[in-house]
Amino acid sequence: MKFEYPVDGISDPDQKLGCNNIVGTYPIGRLFNWHGGVHVAENSSSPIKAIADGTLIAYRIPNSALQVGESKYSNGFVLLQHEYKSPKGRKLVFYSLYSGLLSFSEMKANKRYPSLFHIKSTTVQGTEIKNGKIGENLRKKSRKESVIRLVENGSKVVVGDKFLDKYYEILKIDGKPVSDAIMWADSLPNLVDGVDAEMDKIISGNDFNKVVFVKVGQELGFAGTHGFKGNKTYKTAHVEVFTDKDPSEFLKGIEGDKDDVKDTKKFLKFAKGSKLSLKYPATFYANDEIQVLEFPEGENEEYCRIKLHKQIRIVLKADLKYTKGSEKKEDNKVIAAKYTPEKLENLNKVFNDTLQSTSEIEWIKSLPGEEEKREVSFCPPAGNHIYWVKKTELGVSEKPTAPISLSANLKSLFKNKPGNKTESELGEDYFVQSSQVKKVTQAGSDKFFYDIKTMTPVKDDKGFVRSTEVQGFIKSDDANISEVSAHDWTVFGFETFKDQEDEFVFNKTVEILKQENAPGFIKTVWKQIDKDGNKILSSKELASGLGDEFVVKKLSKMICYHTSEWGLKYSSLQSEIETLLDEGINKEENADKKNALNQKKDLTITNTKQKVDNLQFWSKVKVPIPKTTPEIPPDWIYDPIRNQSRKRYPWDRDFEYEQEEEEYTPFPISPKVYHFHPIAFVEQMRRMGGCCSAKMNKEELKTIAYDSKDSDIEKHLPGLNEAFKNNSINTCLRKVHFLAQIIHESARLSATKEGGVLDSDYGGFPGRGLIQITGESNYKAYQTFSGEDVTTSATNKAKLESSPHAANSAGWFWDKKAKLNDEADENDFIYITMKINGGLNGYNHRLEYLKKGFLTYYTNCNIKKEISTEYKFNESKAYDNPIYAFAWGLWHDPDLEKTGCTKDKDEALKGYNRLINLTDSNYKIKNRYLIHKMSEFSDLKDTEDKVKVREAAQKRINKLNEN
């Protein structure tokens, strides 16, 4: 099960936990009130998205924002039900709520509609005549396109996607749903955007004519108006996650014999207090050559900066691979030879991890009496292996002008210039996926160190805790390191709080909260918030605490059992509000002011009751029960014996039969449920997927882009990871498919500008980036997406040729333009290739990269599924596209010059015949794939020098069948 964050742009989940929120923090608001979710997309127009696949069980779209006092707010919401099933079969039914969503009038003004509800509608304007009525035929969505009935002109229809380029799918006619039906597109002009919903009504249960499944990442709405006294124009969306069953056992990752922890310990936990040494765990040996880069002058300057210039080592001959033709001789004696690593791991144990698989190693001499060994040298490339060392250990008093040989071993090496400390300490537990942490081998040993770099809480000189970057090395066998599974949420700090007061207003007096009255989850972070230690929280202290990322991170791991604010009866809240308001009134001695406060109290109570009542929905929610009887037109009948629908005959009676109902989970009756912090919940669920959400490293990319230069891989890797993050390329399967295409398109990641064209070509917008986006409209669309100017000058346009935009623009095209993530999920390589290339150029080459990705990177995926790379045309989405069917024929045709895939007569016939089956004699598409320039079709040219695709396919069918 895939999980995504509810808004785009979350690269660091910790920054979206709520510490930067204006209001809307979890699980307590800045006014000491219960708050079961977090606000996202504050003052933003970003779409709000489904965090996982699920079922739509309730929603409300307000026509316009509601007014309370001087402020406006939206009571729009979407509620989804989800069921997570772990690899070992443990289940968690949970709900995600997205409330405060934009009203319809605001959507209309912005001309933006969420994909879940977005429709296009119009009225029928056909020319068919039947029984004196004029309209258009409603047809069955099938190969034969048989007529179902006539729909009269003026009927209002809701349309779906195009079908065979000439029809629209029909979803509703005059408000009534239809299925598997199409209508001639020309009879449906002037399509109007809108939403398919009744305004200002909670839609749930039997209001749905069918179960509506929602895909992860699908747009549900936009941040709506949520004004309050201090900010009347504030916009946001409230997101929360909850379940009605106690999740305490689920959090442990083990339920009975269902153990998801045992074989999934793919994370390393570095416990709070772990010491990180700043000293690099390597040794430069006597006779190694180093070059001094910086030699700071001054009494307090103890360190200088050096670069490893040359390493001289004695190694086993068996660990080396001789480079053919590199040997040079004088007087019949070998004076030079070159090698590359044969056994890289063995060599790096003595070369301090300086070697790569392609590194060039120089022969120095063979050792008399030790034929199995060689003395060799290696010069690391420029820019690598640079360290700070004490000047005294070099034995020099000034900067040498040339590389020098070490007279003794050099062990105290530092990546960064040391200050007063040579080690740092983790202020909290740090978790990282095992495959993503860098390992440094200790020379001459099987032991290694972890190279750690992270942000951690550190007390400064004044006692304040600050988020500080620490970096250092820790031995792999350190007692503070343990292997853990993401399925064990408790290890990551998650805890259930259920023995606490079920209050909505926690403070019993205005502006302060006493420790004795605080809920359990606040007491756990009391020391960090109560700065003066007086056991009383002021509103200022609370606000400061909720702005502390480490306090918020701890609160985000708390699962709180509390009544939902969406199932609240105002009567249960009224006494809590009155207690606070009466405190101020009772303190006032002036009669006029006291009277004014009483009037203000009455207005506050009235407004609060109105708002609370308008926001409630809990008691009206019902999970839609799956319909078991197929939907059929009124003049048809369902025959359960044949398990199919057919025309009703006069002698037919309705069949009576029992059908097993599908399993479904009802919505909880009680609004007292277990609340998760939604961002922390998604983050942990993504951890359980592991590799899919992790950044790709150089070695992993190299296994797919096996014939790309290291320099090209290093140049584009950061941009590729950014592209994955920004464009929902968030599973291993999606990444492998994406990379297979762009590695080919960019000539092994080396070309980021279309060859053989001028800057003035294509209207001044030639192909750029790893996928060569072309044309002004695409440049502008990417500019809008990225927020980066790539259109106004030659310099700005050229940004697409370099990192990160070369990769990010490719990701944008893949996800936003071509929308290929779904096809990647279906492993539809054929359709993806045609969508990217238009045809099948480089088909075999792309497939080679894809297979490499499956054999290496995808093999280690925690949520991998069985994948076949034997792709069949009739199983691809391309099979239902006439032009792609024609392309399949052209490229496989053994008599034509199209190249890129293996020639095959039978496959060519499959493509050509499919085109014929999908079209009729009225199909008018011409000149695709430059067929008018092929001699084979010269006799089919019309007076405009054009060739009809259908005629070309038929000619090739006839020719191939003759052979």
N, C-alpha and C positions, 0 to 999 in steps of 0.2 A: 504494500500500500504506500503510495507516494504522498508526501506532505510538502506543502509550500506555505510560505508566510502570507498573511492576508493582504499585504501591500507589497509593491515592488520596492527594490532598493535596499533590502535588509542584508547587508554584507556582514555586519557584526551584530548578532542578535542581542548582545548585552546592551547595545545602544538603543534598542527598541523596547526594552523592558519597562520603560516608563520614567526613568530618572530625568529625562529632558521634557516631559509632558507639562503643558500649561496646567491642565487639570486631568483627571481620569487616570489615577494610578491604582494598582492592585496590591492588596485587597482592602485598602483603606484610602479614602479620599483626603484631600488637604483640609476638609472641614470636619474631620473626625468621624466620617460616615462610612458605612459598609459600601464597598464597590467591587462587584464580582468580575470585572474584566478590566481592559485597558482601552484607552483611546488611541486610535491610529490615524494616520493621514491627517494630522491636525492642520487646518487651514490649507488643505491641499485638494486638488482635483483628481488625485490618483484613484484608479478603480480599486474597489474592495473585492477580494477574490476568495474563493472556497479553499480552505486549508487542506482538504482531502476529498476523495470521491465520496459521495453520499447521496441521500435521498432528501428532496425538498419536502418538508412536512408542514410548513406554514410560512406565510409572508403577508406583508401589508405595504402597499404603495400609496402614500398620501397624495392627494391631488396638489396640495400646497402645504407649506409649513404652517404649524399651528401657533397661535398667539397666546402668551400668558404674561400678564402685566405689560411691561415694555419690551419683552424679549420674545423671539420666535424659536421654535424647535420643531424637529421632525420626529414623528413616531413610526416612520418606515422601518421595517426589519425583514430579515430573511433568517429562517431557522432550518438547519440541516441535521439529519440523523446519520451517523456513521457507525460502521462496525469494523473494528480492527481485529484481525486474526493473526496471531504470531506464527512463526515457522513451526512451532510445536503444538499449535492448536489452541493456545490461550486466547480468550476473547475479551474485548472491551467495547461495549456499546457506549458511544459518547455523542454529544451534541455540540454543534458550533453555532453561535448566535452572532449576527451582524446587525446592529441596530443603529438608529439615528441616521438612516440612509436618505439620500437626496429625494425630494419630492418630484412628482411627475412634471409639474410646471417648470421647475428648475432644470430638469433634464431637457425639456423641450426648448427652453431658452438657450441652453448650452449646446443643443443639437448632439447630445451624447446619451446613449442608452446602454445599460448593461446587457451583455450577450444573453444572459439567462432569460430575460423578458423581451428582448428586442424583436420586433416583428416588422414586416413590410406588408402593407395591405392596400387594396384598391377595389374598384368595382368592375365587374365583368363587362367587357365591350366586345362581344363576339359577333360572328356573321352566320353561324349555323342556324338552320330553321328546322323545327320539328313540331308537328301538331299546331302550327300557327304561332309558335313561340320562337323568339329570337334569342340566341345566347351562344354559349360555347360548350363543347363536349367535355365532360369530366371523364378522364381515362384511367385505366388501371396502370399503375406504375410497374410495367413489365416489358418484356421484349416486344410483345404483340401490341401493346398500347391500346387494348380493346376498350370500347366506349362503355361507360357505366350508365351515364344519364346526361341529359342536357341541363346546364345551369343557366338560368335566364339572365339577360343583361340587367345590370343594376344591382345584382346580388353582391354583397360585400364578402371578399375572400381574403384570408391571411395566407401568404405564400412562404415557402421555405427556399431551399436551394434550387439552382438550375439543374435540369435533368436532360442529358443528351443535347445540350446547347440550345434546345428549341422549346422546352417545356419548363414550367415551374412546378415544384411540389406544392400541393394544396393541403394546408393544415386545418383550416376552418372555412365553412361556408355559412354566412349569416349567423355567426356565433356558435355553430355546431361543429364539433371536431369531426374530421374525416381522416382516414389513414390509407397509405399506399395508393394515393391518387395524384394525378398530374393534369395540367391544363396548358394549352398552347400559349406560349409567352406573349405573342403579339396581341392576344385578346385581353391582356392585363397591363394596360399602360399606366403611367403616372403613379408608380408605387410610392407610398407615404410611410415614413418611419414612425414608429410608436412602440408601445408596450402592450403585451397581451395580459391585461389584468383589469379587474374591477377596482376602481379607486376607493380609498378610505374604508376598506373592508378587510378583515382578517380572513385569508383564504387558507383552509385547512381541511383535513379529513375528506369527506364526501364532496367537497367543492372541486377536488381534482378529478378529472375524468379518466386519468391514468396516472400511474406512478411516474414521477419526474426524477430522473437520475441526473445528478450534477457532477461534473468532472473537476478534479483538482485544478486549481488555477482559473476556473471559469469566473467571469465577471458577474458579481451579484448586485452591485450598486456603486454609489459614490458617497463620499463624506457629505453629510447633510448639515443643515443649520442647527446649532446647539447653543444659542445665545444665553448669556447670563449677565448679571448686573455689571460686572467689570469688563465684559467683552461681548457686546450684543451681536457682533458679526462672526463670532467664533464658529468654525466648522470642524466637524470630526465624525468619525464612526466609532461606535463602541463594539468591541469584539470580546467574546468570552467563550470558554469551553467548559462543559460540565457533564457529569454522569450521575445517575441516581443510585448506582451500586457502589458500596465502599470499595475503593481501589487499592486498599492497603496491601492485599495479597498480590494483586497484579503488579504493583510496584517492585516486588521482590524478584520478578522474572521466573519464578518457579511456582507451579500449582500442581500438587500431587506428583504424578510421573511426567508431567509436561515441563521439562527443564530447558528454557531458552538461554540459560546463562552458561552452562558447562562448556559448550563448543563455540562460544561467540565472544570470547575475551579479546577483543580487537582494539581496546583502548588501554592506554597507560595512564595511571593515576600517580601524579607526583604530589605527595602529601604536603599540606601546609607545614612550613618549617624546613623544607628541603633546602640544602645548601648547594648553590651553583658556583663552581670555581670559575674565575675569569681566565685562568691559565689554560691555554690550549693543550690538550693531551697528546703532544707529539714531541719528538726529539730531533734536532738537527745534529748530525754526527760530525766528528772530526773529519776534515778534508772536504766536507760539503762546502759549496761556494754560495755566499750570500752577497747581496748588493744593498748598500745602505741608501735608503730613499730620503729620509729626513733625519737631521741631527740637531734638534733644538738646543740653542745655547742658553745658558743661565744656571745659576747656582742650584735651583730646585728642579732642574730638568734632568731626571734620572734615566729617562728612556729615549731610545731612538727607534725609528721605523725601518724595518728591513724587508727585503724580498728574497725568497729562496731562488737562487739562480741555477744551481746545478746540484743534483744528488748523485753520489757515487756509492753503489751497493754491490754486494756479492749475492747472487741469486742462483737458484737451480735452473739449469738449462731447460728442463722440462716445462718450466713456467713461461718460457719465451717462445714466440713464434717468429721464425726467421723470415725476413722480407726478401722475397726472391729478387736476385739481381743486384742486391745492395752491397755485396762483398767486394772489397778492393784489396789488391795485392801488390807488393813490391818485393822483388827478389824471391818470388814464390812464397812469401809470407803474408799472412792476412794483416792488413793495417787498419781496416775499417769494415764494419757490418752494422746492419740495423735490424731491430726486432719490433714487434708489437706484442701486447700481453696475450699469452695463451691461457693462463690461469690468473685472471685479474685479481681475485680476492687474495690469493697467496702473495702476489707481488705488492699489493697495497699495504699488507702488514709490515713490510719493511720500507716502503716508500711513503708512509704516512698519508695514505689515501690521496696521493697527488695524481695517480694515473687514471686514465679513462681507457675504454676498450680500443680506441684508435691511437693512443699515445705512441710516439716514436721513441724507442730506447736505443742508445748508442752502445756498441760493443767497445770495451776498453782492452780487455785481454782475457785469454783463457788461463786457468790456474794449473800449473804443473802438478801432476799427481792427483788432481781433483777434476777429472774430466767431466763430471756431472754438474760443475758449477761454472759461472761466468761473472767476471767483474764488468759492470755496465754503469752507464750514467743516463740521467734524464734531466732535461731542462723544462720546468713547468712553464706554461704559456704566460704571456704578459698579463698582469692584473690579478694573478692568482697567488695564493700563499704569501700574503703580506702580514707581518706581525710587528708588535712592539716588544723590545727586549731591553734589559738594562745595559747601559753603555759599558759598565765595568766588566760584564761577561764577555764583551767583544774584545776588550783589551785595546781599544783605540780611543784617542782623545779628540779626533776631528773626523769629519766625513771623508771616507776614502773616495777616490775618483773612479775606481774600478772595482769589480767584484773581488772579494777576498775569500781565502780558504779558512775554515774554522780550525783552530788549533786544539780545541776540546769540544766535547758534546755540549749542545745548547738545549736546555730543558725548559727554561722559564719563558715561554712564548705566550703573548697575549693578542687576541684579535683586536681589542680596543685598548686605547691608552689607559693604564690603570690610574686610579686616583688614590685615595687613602685606604680603600678596601680592595682586597683581591678575591672577594667572594660576595655573593648576594643571597638573599633568602626569599622564598616564596611566602607571601602573606596570606594565601588561601590555596586550597587544592587546585591543581591544574590538570586538566584532562586533554589528551590528544590521541588521535588515532595512531596506532602503532606504525602503520605504513607511511605516515606523514611526518614522523619525527626523524631528523637527520642523525645518523650514527657516525661516530669517528672512531676508527680502529686504533688501538694502542699498539705502537710499533713493537714487533717482536713478540706479540702476545695474542691470545684468542679473545681477550677482553676488549670491550669497547665502551665509549662514552656516548651519552645522549647530548646533543647540542640543542639547548632550550632557549627560546626567545618568546616572552609573553609579557602581558601587562599584569601587575599584581599590586595589592594595597601595601603601601609602605608609609610608616610614620616619618614625617619630616622633623626638622630640628625643633619646631614649635609644638610638636605632639599631634599635628593634624595628619589624618590619613589621606594620602594622595595616590592616584593611579600612576604607577611608575613602570617604565619598561625595564625589564631585567633580562640579561642574557648571560649564559654560562654553561658549564659542562658538569655532568653528574655521572658517576659510574653506573653502568647498567645493573650491577648487583647491589646497589644502594638499598638499604632497608626501607626507605621512604617511597620506593617505587613498587607498584603492584599492577598486575594485569587485571582489567575489569571488563565487564560486559555492559553495553548500553541498555540491555534488557533489565538490568538491576538498577532501577531508578534511585533506590535508597543510597547507593554508593555515590551518586551524583548530588546528593543532598536533599532529595524530595522527601517530604514528610506530610502525613495526614493529620489535620487538626479537627477533631469532632466534639471534644468536650469543652464547649465554650458557650457563652451567652449568645442567643440568637437576636441580637439587637441591630438596629440600623443606624442609630446615633449613639456612638460609644461614649462621648463625653457627657457628664452629668451637669457640667457648669460651662458657661460661655468661655471660649478662647483657651481652655486648658483641658487636659486629660490626666487624671490621676492614675498612677501605676496600678493601684488596687482595683480600678474599674476597667482596665485595659483588657482586650481579648488576648488569648494565648499567643497568637501569631505576632502581636506587637511586643509582647514581653520578651520574646526571643531576641529582638534587636534593640531592646530598651537602652542598653548601655551605649550603643552607637548613636542613639538619637537624643537621649537625655544628657546634653552636654555638661550641664552644671550639677548633675547628680542629685537633684532635689526630689526625685520620684514624681515629678510633675512635668508633663509635656505642654509647652506653650504652642500656639498655632505656628509661631515662627520656627520653633525647634522641629515640629512635625514636617513643615514644608522643607526645611533644610535636610532633614533625614530622608524624605522622599525624593530629594534631588541627589542623594548620594548613591552612586552606581553600585557600591558594594552592599548597602542596606537593601536596595531594590532587588539586587540579584538574590539575596537571601530570601526576601519575601516572595520572590517569583517561584521558589521551590516549595512553597507551602500550599497544600491542597486543603481548602477550607470547607467544612460542612456548614452551610448557612442557607437560609431562605433567600430565594432569588428575588431581586428587586422587580422582576417582571411578573411575579405571582403574589404580589403584596396587596393586602387590603389596607386601605388608608387608615381605617380605625385602629389598626395595630401600630401605626406610625404616629398617629396624632398625639398621643400622650407624651411621646419622646420629644416631639417638636414643641409642644406647649410647655413642658418643663423648662426647656432652654429659654423660650420667649418670656415666660413668667418671671424668670430670675432677674432679667433686666427691668421689667415693669415694677417688681416688688422693691427694687433698690431705689427707684425714682420717687422723690418726695414731692416734687412740684406737681400739683393736680392737673394743670393743663398739659404738661409733658407726658404725665402718666396716661391721660386720656388719649393723647396722640399715639402713644405706644400701643395702647389697647386696640385702636383702630388699625394700626399697622399690623398687629398680630392677626386680627380678623382677616385682613386682606391677604397676608402671607398664608394663612391656613386655607383660605378659599382657593388661591392660586396653586398652592401645593397639591391640594386635593384634585383640582382639575387636571394638573399635569400628570399626577400619579395614575389617575383613572384612565387618561388617554394613552398612557404607555403600556398598560397591562394587556397581556394576551394569554397567559399561562392556561387558564381554565378553558380556553376556547381551542386549544391545540389538540388535534387528533392525527395520528399517523395514518396516511392513506393506505387502505387495505388493497393489496394487489388484486386487480380484476382477473378472474380466471376464464371468463367467456370472451372469445375473440370479438373485436368490434367489426361489424359487417354492415353493408348498406341495407336499407329497409326491405328491398326486394330480393335479398339474398338470404340464405339459411346456412347455419353451421351444422355439418354432418359429423357427429363425434365418431361414428364407425370408421369413416374414411379420414377423419382428422383434417378436414378441409372445408372451405366455404364453397357454395355453388349457388346458382340461380334457384329461386323458389319455384316449384311446380304447383299447379292448382291443387293437387291431391296431397301435398306435403302437410304434415303436422309439425309442431315444434317438438324437437327431441327433448326428452327428459333424461338427464344423466347427471351423475355426481362427478365432480372433479376435485382432486386434492388441492386444498388451499396452500398457497405459498406461505412460508414462515415470515412473520413480521413481529417487531417489538413495539408495544404500545408506548406512548409518551407517558412519563411519570405523572401520576395524579398530584402528588405532593410537590410543592415548589422548593422544598428543602432538599438541596442536592450538594454534591461535591464539586467545588469550583477549582479549575486549574488556571494558572496564568497562561493565556493563549500562546504567547510567543515562546515561553519556556517549554510549553507542551509540544509545540511544533518542533522546536530545536531538538528535544530529546527523542521524539519520534524519528526525526531525520538521522539522529545518531544511530538509531537502531538499524537504519538503512546503511549507515556507515559510509562506505566509499562513494556513494552517489553524490553526497553533499560535500565531500572533501575536495580540496584543490588538487589538480593533477600536477605531478612533479615532472622534472625533466626526463627521468628514466622511464616513467610510464608513457610519456608522449613519444619517446624515442622508439619504444616497442611497436608503435603504430606507424609513425613517420620514420621508418627504419632507414630509408635512403636519403633523408634530409640532413643538411649540414648542422652540426652542433650550434653554430652561430645563429642559424635561422631559427632553430628550436628555442634557444635562449632568448632571442629577440622577441618572439611572438608568444611565449608561454604566459607571461603576465596578462597580456591582452586576451588570450584564449580563456584563462580562468575568469576574467572579468566578463567575457562574452557568455560563458556558461551561466554565471550568476545572474546577469541582466536579462537573459532571454530564455529562462526556464529550461535550459539544457542541463537538467539536474538529475539525470540518472545515467548510469554507465552505458546503458543501451543507446540513449540519445547522443551521448558524447562520441561513442564509436562511430555511429552513422554520420554525425556532423563532420568529424575529422576525416573520415574516408573521402568525403566530397571535397572539402576545402584543401586537403593536401594535394589532391589531383588538380583542382582548379588553379592553385597557386604555384604549380610546378615545384612541388615538394617544399612549400613554404618559402620559396625564393622570390616569387614574382608578385608584386602588389600593385602593378599598373599594367594595363592592357598593352601588349607589344605591338609595334608597328603603327601606332596612331599618334596624332598630334594632340596637344592640349586643347586645340580649337575644335577637334572632332566631337561628334555627338552634341553639338551646341555648346561646346566648352566643358562638357561633363563626361569625359571618357571613363572606361571601366577602371575602378580602383578598389583596393582592399583585397583580402584573401578570397573573396568570392566575386570580385569585379562588379560592384554595383555601378550602374551606368545611367546617365540621363539626369536632367535637372530635377525632375519630380522625385526620384529616388534620393538624390543628394539632400533635397529639402526635407523629405520625410525622415531621413536619418538625423538630420540636424535637429529637428523637432524632438525626436526621441532622445538623443544624446545630450542636448543642450550645448553642443559645441558648434561653433561657426565653421562650416565646411563648404560654404558657397560664395562668399563675397570677394575672394581674391585667389590668385594662383597659389599663394602660400597656404591659405586656409583649406583649399581643395586638396592640397598635397598631404594634409594630415591623415587622409584615408590610406596613405601608402605606408604609414609607420604605426608602431604600437602606441596606444592600445586600439586605435580606431580601425586599423586594418582587420583585426580579429573581431572587434565589437560590431563593426558594420556587417561582417559576414553573419554574426549571430543575429543581428537585427533582421537581415534579409531572411534567414532561416525561420525565425519564429514569427515575426510580425508581418512580413511580406508573403513568404511562401507557406507559412504555417505548417511546418514539417515535423514538429515534435510528435504529433499524434501518429503520423506515418512511421516515425522511428519506433514508437511504442509497439506498433504492429509489425515491425521488422520488414516494412515494405520497401526494400532496396530499389526495386524497379521503378516504382512511382517517384521516389525521392530523386533518383538519377534523372528521370525525365523532367521533373519540376525544376531542378537546378540547371540542367543542360539544354532542355528542350527536346533533346533526342537521346542518343546512346553513345555519343562521343566519349571515349575513355571508359566505357562500361567495365571492361575486364580489369583495367588499372585501378579503378575505384573499388571494385570487388576484392582485389588483392589486399588493399589497405584495410577493408572491412574485415576480411578473414584474419588478418594479423591482429586487429583489435579484439576480435572474439577469442583468439587463441591465447592472448596475453592479458590485456587489461580487463576484459569482461569476465574472464575466468574467475577472477578474485572478487567479483561483485557479490555482496551479501544477499541481494534479492534477485539474483539472476534466474532466468527461466530457460527452458530448453529452446535452443535457437538452431534453425536449419539455414544453411547458406546455399541450398539448392533451390534457387528462386524460380517459380513458375509463373508465366505470364497470366494465366487464367486465375491465379490467386491474388493478383495485384489489383489495387484500385485503378491502375492504368488500363485495365482490361475493359472498363466501362467508358473510356474516353476515346472517341473516334480518331482523333489526331495522334494520340499516343499509340493506338493500335496500328495506325499506318506507319509510324516510326519503327515499331517493333518489326514490321514486315520489311521496311527499307534496309535497316541495319543488318538484319540477318540474311537478307537476300544474297545468295552466292554469286549472282550475275551483276550486282551493282557495286559501285566503288565506295560506299559508305564504310568507314572503319571504326573500330573501337570494341566490337564484340565478335564472338566466334560465328562464322557463317554457318547457317543451317537452314536447309530448304524447308523442312517441316515447321520450324519456328517462324520462318517468313510467311508461310501460308496461314499460320495461326493469326498473325497480325493482320494480314490483308483480308482474310475471311471475316475477322471480327469487325473490321471497319464496315464491310458490306452489310453485316447483320445489324449493326448499330444505326445504319443510315438507310435512306431510300433514294430514289432517282432524283429527288429535289435537292439533295445535298450539294451545296454550291461552293464549298471551301476550295480554294485554288492555291497553287504555287507554294505549298509548305515544303520546307527542307530543300529549297532550290531545285525542285523536280523539273521546272521549266528549262533548266540549264543542262539537264541530263539528256544525252542522245537517245536513250531508251524511250523517252516520252515525247520526242520532237514531233511525232505524227499526231499527237493529241492537242497541240497548241491551238488556241482559238485566235481570232483576229487581233486580240489584245496581247498575244504572246503569253497566254496563261494556260495552265493545265489543271483540270479538275482532279482533285485528290482521289475521288471515288473511281473515276475512269482509269487513273493510273494503277490503282490497286487491282481492279478487275483485269487489266491487261497482264499484270504480273502473275495473277492467279492462273490465267490461261497459259502463259508461257511456262510457268513452273510445272503445271500439270502435264504439259506436253513432254516434259523431260522425265 
